[in-house]
Amino acid sequence: MRVVTMRKQKNNKQECLKMALLDVIKYGHPTLRKVAEPYTKEEVDAHFIDDMLETMYEEDGVGLAAPQVNVSKRLIVCSDHENEYVVFNPKIIANSEAVKSDYEGCLSLPGLNAKVERSEKVIVTGKDQNWDDLEIKANGLLAVVFQHEIDHLNGVLYIDRADLSTLAWTDAPVVDETLRQQPTTIEAIQHVFAKKYHKNSKDRVYEHHFA
């Protein structure tokens, strides 16, 4: 997930020469629409966790799910600007009735934002990188990040939940100058992403089919 009101989020960036930046796949890639598989303890890879965190910070994000780097497994990493969270097999076990609508962006949908309604508070359970049980009570930004990233594990993107009347291109450098800060539609985004990111692919999958 990208916070659209902030440009830099690297204060906690770990300095490690062995880390590698991972390719963040873009809207239209089939992996983004799959339901990710659970992790087992034996599959935990510390190097992969470090690479995900490094990639998240390099992309100016506050959250990243394994499917976004083309690994269809249930792992998310995120930050609230003070602490890092690494959660395997995360589940939201409770959420507040109170909700809030705010703008969201996504590293797999660069250059876009839209308003999404989310619960203001959530309780998340899962496993940490040592495979110990986790229970995290999150509110505000962190609650939104958890909801956004756990959606990724179920093949759901924020545009599936967004108020599409607020969907618009940002002024980010990745956006064509003729489109910047202009409202847009799902169909228009699909056309742009097909040309920009999927020229040589015939396996594009844009829609999520809810059960």
C-alpha positions in Angstrom: 0.0 0.0 0.0 1.1 3.6 -0.7 0.0 6.5 1.5 -0.9 9.1 -1.1 -0.3 12.1 1.1 3.3 11.2 1.8 6.2 11.0 -0.6 9.0 9.4 1.5 8.9 6.7 4.1 12.4 5.4 4.5 13.3 6.5 8.0 13.4 2.9 9.2 15.0 1.5 6.1 17.5 -1.2 7.0 21.0 -0.8 5.7 22.0 -4.2 4.4 24.0 -4.8 1.2 22.7 -8.3 0.9 19.1 -7.2 0.4 17.7 -7.3 -3.1 14.9 -5.2 -4.6 12.0 -7.3 -5.9 9.9 -6.6 -8.9 6.4 -5.3 -7.9 3.9 -6.7 -10.4 1.2 -4.4 -11.7 -2.6 -4.5 -12.1 -3.4 -7.0 -14.7 -0.9 -9.7 -13.6 -2.8 -12.9 -12.8 -1.1 -13.4 -9.4 -2.8 -10.3 -8.0 -6.2 -12.0 -8.5 -5.3 -15.4 -6.9 -6.1 -16.4 -3.3 -2.7 -16.9 -1.8 -1.7 -20.2 -0.1 -0.9 -20.4 3.6 2.7 -20.5 4.8 4.3 -23.3 6.8 7.1 -22.8 9.4 9.5 -24.6 7.1 8.9 -22.1 4.3 10.0 -19.0 6.3 12.9 -17.3 4.5 14.6 -14.4 6.4 16.2 -13.2 3.2 12.9 -12.9 1.4 11.4 -11.0 4.4 14.4 -8.5 4.2 13.9 -8.2 0.5 10.2 -7.4 0.9 10.9 -4.8 3.5 13.6 -3.2 1.4 11.3 -3.2 -1.6 8.5 -1.6 0.4 10.7 1.2 1.5 12.3 1.7 -1.9 8.9 2.1 -3.4 7.8 4.6 -0.7 5.2 2.2 0.6 3.9 1.4 4.0 2.8 -2.1 3.2 3.5 -5.0 0.8 2.0 -8.4 0.3 3.9 -11.4 -1.1 1.5 -11.7 -4.1 2.7 -8.2 -5.2 6.1 -9.6 -5.8 4.6 -12.6 -7.6 4.7 -15.0 -4.7 1.2 -16.3 -4.0 1.7 -17.0 -0.3 0.1 -15.4 2.8 2.7 -13.0 4.0 2.6 -9.2 4.5 5.0 -6.6 5.7 4.1 -3.2 6.8 5.1 -0.1 8.8 3.3 2.6 10.8 6.4 4.9 10.4 7.7 3.8 13.8 7.5 0.0 13.8 7.8 -2.8 11.2 5.4 -5.7 11.1 6.0 -9.1 9.5 2.9 -11.3 9.6 2.5 -14.8 8.1 -1.0 -16.1 7.6 -2.6 -12.9 8.9 -6.3 -12.9 9.8 -8.6 -10.0 10.9 -10.5 -11.5 13.8 -12.3 -8.3 14.8 -13.1 -4.9 13.4 -14.8 -1.8 14.7 -18.2 -0.8 13.5 -16.8 2.7 13.1 -15.5 3.3 9.6 -13.6 6.0 7.8 -13.3 6.9 4.1 -9.9 8.1 2.9 -7.7 8.0 -0.1 -5.5 5.0 -0.8 -2.9 4.1 -3.3 -1.1 0.8 -4.2 2.3 -0.1 -5.4 0.7 -2.5 -7.9 -1.5 0.4 -9.2 1.1 3.2 -9.4 0.0 6.7 -10.1 -3.6 6.3 -8.9 -5.7 6.9 -5.8 -9.3 6.7 -4.7 -11.3 6.9 -1.5 -12.0 3.6 0.3 -14.1 3.0 3.3 -12.3 0.9 6.0 -12.9 0.0 9.6 -11.1 2.4 12.0 -9.8 -0.4 14.2 -8.9 -4.1 13.6 -7.4 -7.0 15.5 -5.0 -9.1 13.5 -3.6 -12.5 14.4 -0.9 -14.5 12.6 2.7 -15.7 13.0 5.8 -13.7 13.2 9.1 -14.6 11.5 10.1 -16.8 14.5 6.7 -18.6 14.1 5.4 -17.2 17.4 1.8 -16.3 17.7 0.9 -12.6 17.0 -2.0 -10.5 18.0 -2.0 -6.9 16.9 -4.5 -4.3 17.8 -4.3 -1.6 15.1 -6.1 1.7 14.6 -5.7 4.6 12.2 -3.2 4.2 9.4 -2.0 0.8 10.6 -5.5 -0.6 10.6 -6.0 0.6 7.0 -2.7 -0.9 6.0 -3.6 -4.3 7.4 -7.0 -4.3 5.7 -5.4 -3.3 2.4 -2.6 -5.9 2.5 -4.7 -8.8 3.7 -7.1 -8.0 0.8 -4.2 -8.7 -1.5 -3.9 -12.2 0.0 -7.4 -12.9 -1.2 -7.0 -11.5 -4.7 -8.8 -8.2 -3.8 -7.5 -4.8 -4.8 -8.5 -1.5 -3.2 -10.2 -0.4 -6.5 -12.7 -3.3 -5.8 -13.8 -1.5 -2.7 -13.3 2.1 -3.7 -15.7 4.9 -4.5 -15.0 4.9 -8.2 -16.3 8.5 -8.6 -13.0 9.5 -6.7 -10.7 7.4 -8.8 -8.0 9.6 -10.3 -4.4 9.8 -11.6 -1.9 11.5 -9.3 0.9 13.8 -10.3 3.5 11.1 -9.8 6.3 11.0 -12.4 5.1 7.5 -13.5 1.9 9.1 -14.8 1.8 10.5 -18.3 1.7 14.3 -18.2 -1.5 14.4 -20.1 -3.3 12.3 -17.4 -1.9 13.8 -14.2 -4.5 14.8 -11.6 -7.3 13.8 -14.0 -10.3 11.5 -13.0 -10.3 8.2 -14.7 -12.2 4.9 -15.0 -11.4 1.2 -14.5 -11.6 0.7 -18.3 -9.2 3.5 -19.0 -6.7 2.2 -16.4 -6.8 -1.2 -17.9 -6.0 0.3 -21.3 -3.1 2.3 -19.9 -1.6 -0.6 -17.9 -2.0 -3.1 -20.8 0.2 -0.8 -23.0 2.6 0.3 -20.2 3.2 -2.9 -18.3 1.8 -5.9 -20.2 2.7 -5.3 -23.8 3.9 -8.9 -24.4 1.5 -10.7 -22.1 -1.8 -12.4 -23.2 -2.6 -13.6 -19.6 -3.9 -10.4 -18.1 -6.5 -10.7 -15.4 -8.1 -7.5 -14.3 -11.3 -8.5 -12.5 -11.8 -10.2 -9.2 -14.7 -12.7 -9.0 -16.1 -12.6 -5.5 -17.5 -15.9 -4.2 
